[in-house]
Every structure is written in structure tokens, then in C-alpha cells.
Amino acid sequence: MNEAFHPGHFGPETTQAADGMPRRPWTIAEIEAMVAAGIIDRHERFELIGGEVVPMSPKGARHEMVKVDLNEHLQRLGLTQLRIVPETTLRLDDKSFLEPDFIVFPRTVPFEDLRGYHVLLAIEVADTSLRYDLGRKIGIYAAWGIPEVWVIEAGALLTHVFRKLGSEGYRERLEVAPDDTLAGALVPEVTVRLTELGLKPC
């Protein structure tokens, strides 16, 4: 599932869709202009990957409950050297952005300068998007040098931890049970035990 994905693949002036037909890639600037003009609804949820618009799955109640409880816990950590930001747009290059559920990065990095290589930990809460988050999206995170990713299954509360980034992706993948403690490899102060948030697997 840890699919290889390389930033260099973003170079062509066309992308190829699932039907095999070439498509013109969009840039972030063009997407932002279409949102400003009302062509794209500003509330529409999607990611831009190599110029392709990839719709995101609707957020279910369970996903939101886990995300809200996790956010409250992470903000209570009161970390002075780090920012833990929910649902921000992470720009990777001029044709790619992701919408992680959480990212952790140094407070010294201004939001307007934030790029993938600043991120120390990315966290995804996955429900209907689990296959995508564990597959293609993990490959994208690896390609852009994010050193660690947690993918939390909203239902089972099982966390898939990807770390030890190498040339072919993440060399270590762990599965952490909901009653075990999660801690970041580069940011050990970012820690959580999901069952202590009052959450129960379902």
C-alpha cells in the first residue's frame, strides 16, 4: 500500500485520466482564481495532485467526532515550539496541494511559507477514504519528504504509523492499537492514547 510516488512525475504538460485520455493539468493559482470567480464553490472539498483535481470523500459523523476530540487533546498539549494545525491547505508545488486533517510543524515557519518539507508529522483520520489514505496519499507524503504520517481508522481506532522514510517510501509501518500510546518520532511531545479521549472502537 505504500505506493512509490515521485515529485518529478509532475512535469508533463498533460495528465492522464482513468479513461486513458490526456488532460490539461491545473495550477494552484488557476484553482484559486476559479474559486474567487465563483466557478468553483469555496466549500467544495478536493485535493490537487500533479494538476489533477481529486474529489475528497464526504466527512461522516464518526470522522468528525474523532477529529474534534483529537484536536481538543492536541491543542491542550500547549506546545510552545510547534504548531498543530487542523485542516489547512498544504502546498507542495505549483500544481499540488493536500488537505491533511492535522499537520505539525515548527512555529518559526510562517503560514505563507509552509511547504511539505517543513512538516514533521501529518495525521489523517480515515473513514470512507481509508484505501486512498493508505495508498496513493501515503505515496505522495513520502515523495514530498514528510518524515512521519499517522492514518487513524475512525471506526476501529487502529492507527497506521508510517516512518523511516527511504528512497522507495516509508521503510517502517506500524499498527498501534487504540489503548496504546502514540508519540511522534521527531516530535515525541506530540502524544495521545485514543481511548483516553473517551473514544471507543466501533
N, C-alpha and C positions, 0 to 999 in steps of 0.2 A: 504493500500500500504506500510505501514511502517512495513515490514516483520521482524519478530524476526530472528536474526542470531547470533550464539554464537561461539567465537573462539574455544571452546572446541570441536566443530564438526570437527576440522581439524585433529584429532588424528589418524583415521584409516589408515591402510597401503594401502587401495584402496579407490577409489571414485566410485560413481555410476552415470553413464551417463543417458541421457534421454531414451535410449533404454533399460535400466534396467541392462545392462552388467557392471560388475566391471571394473574399470580402475586403472592403477597404477598412483599415484599422482607424479607430478614433483616437484622438489625443485627449488628455485631461482638460486642456484649455477649451477644446471644442465641446466636450461634455458640459463643462461649467457654463459656457456661453449658451448652450441649449437649455440648461436649467434656468438661467437668468432670463431667457426669452420666453419661458413658459412652454417650450416644446417638450421638455421632459419635466414631469412633476417632481418637485423638490423632495417629496416624501417617498418617491419610488426607491426601492432598495435593490441595489445591484453593485457588482464589482467590475472593474475594468482590468482585463488581463491581456497584455500584449495587443491592446487596441480592440479586443472583443468585449462587448457588454454581456456580462454573465448575471442573469437574474438571481436573487437570493430567495431562499425559501421563506414563506411567511413565518413569523415568530409565534409559536404556540404558547399557551398559558404556562406549561411546565418550564419551557425555556426561559420565559420571563421571570418566573419565580426563582429559579436557580440563579439567574444573572443578578437579580435585585439583591437577594440575600448575600451572594458572594461580593457584590460591590460594597454593601454596607460593611462587611467584615474587612475588606481590603482597605477601605478608607479609614477605618478605626485603627489600623496599624500605625498611623501617624508618622509615616516615614519622611524624614526631612531632606534626604538626598535624592529621593526618587519620586517620580510621578507615576501613579497608576490610573490610567485614563480609560473609561469605557466608551466603546462605540465611536471612535474617532477615525477619520479617513487617513490611512497610511499610504502616502505616495511613494512609489518605488522608482518610477522613472516617468517620462512624459506620456507614456501610453498605458500605465498600470497603476491601479490603486486597490487596496484591500480595505475591508471594514471589519477589523477584529473586534471581538467582544471586549477584550482588555489588552492593553499593552503597558509594559513597564519600561521606563527609560529615565536617564538622569535629568534632574531638574535644571541642570545647566544648559540643556538643549532647548532653544525656543521652539514653540509650536510651528512657526512658519518655516523652520529649518529641518523639522523632523523627517527623517528618512529611515528606510529599513535597517541600515547599519547602526542606527542609534538604539534600536530596540534590544533589550536584554532578555525579555520574556514576553511571549504572546500567549493569550489564553482564549480559547474558543469554547463556548457552550453549544453543544450539538444535539439536535433532536432529529428532525427530518433531514438535516444537512450532514449527518454523520459520515456517510460514504464520501461525500465531496471533501469534507474537512480532513478525513484521514487519508485521502488520496491526493488529488490534484493540488489542494491548498497546502498540504504539508510540503509537497514538492516546490511550490512557489516560495514558501517561507525559507526552505533550505537554500534555494537558488539565490535569495537575496541576503543570506548570511545571518538570519535570525538564529541565535545560538540555542534557544530552547522554546518549545511550544507545548502547552497543555491543551488537550482536547477532552473536555468533560462531557460524558454522556448524561444528558439531562434526566433521563429516566433511571438508569441503573446507577448513576453517580460514580461510575468507573471512570478514572482519568487515565488517558493515554499520554505518556510523557515522552517527548522526542528531544534528544540532546546528543552531544558529542558530534558536532557537525563535521562531515568529511567531504571529499570531492564528489561522492555519489549520493550525498544526502545525509540523513541522521544515522549514525552508527549504533546508537543505543535507543531502544524503545522499551519503556516500562509500562506496566499496568498497575495503577495504585488504587486500592480499594477505598471506599468512602470513609471507613473508620481509621484509615492510616493517614499520616501527616504528609502533606505536600510541601516542598520547600524548593525554591529556585536554586539552580546550581551556581549562577553568577550573582544572584540576589537572595541569599539564604534568609534574609529578613522578611521576604515575602513567603508567608507560610499559612497553611489553612488545613483544617480537618473538616471535611464537608458535613459529617454527621453532627459536629458541634454547632453547626449553623441552624440546627433544627430540621434539616432536610433528611428525608428517608427515601431509599430506593423504591422505585415502583415498576 
